[in-house]
Amino acid sequence: MGSKEETERFKRKRLKLKQVSEKKLKTSEEVSKEVKATEEVPEDK
């Protein structure tokens, strides 16, 4: 019984890690897009 619970916990943990890594990947892509956008449009400060 214990090993089955551990397996389920491990699966959930992996799924969560996968979601977090995808989220980080998405945010880094968005950041690079924002950087490109700011480089194209010069801002007066």
N, C-alpha and C positions, 0 to 999 in steps of 0.2 A: 504493500500500500504506500509506504513512504517514498519509494522510488518513483511511483507514478505521480505523486504530488510534486516531487522535485523536478520531474520532466516537464510538467505543466508550468511550474514556476520559471524554469529555464526558457521555455518557449515564449512565455509572456515577456521575460526580460530581453530576449533577443529581438522580439517584435518591437519593443519599446526603443531599444538601441537603434534599430533600423529606422524607425520613425524619426528619432532625434537626428541621425546622420543625414537623412533626406531633408529635414528641416534646415540643418546647417548648410547643406549643399545649396538649397533654394535661396537662403539668405545671402550666401556669398555671391551667387549669380545676380541677385537683385542689387547688391552693393556694387558690383562691377558695372552693372547697367547705369546706376546712379552716378558713378564716377565718370563714365563716358558721357552722360548727359551734361554733367557740370563742366566737363572739359570743352564740350561743343559750344555751350552758352556761357560766355564770360560774365561774371557778376561784378557789379560795381559795389565796393564796400566803403 
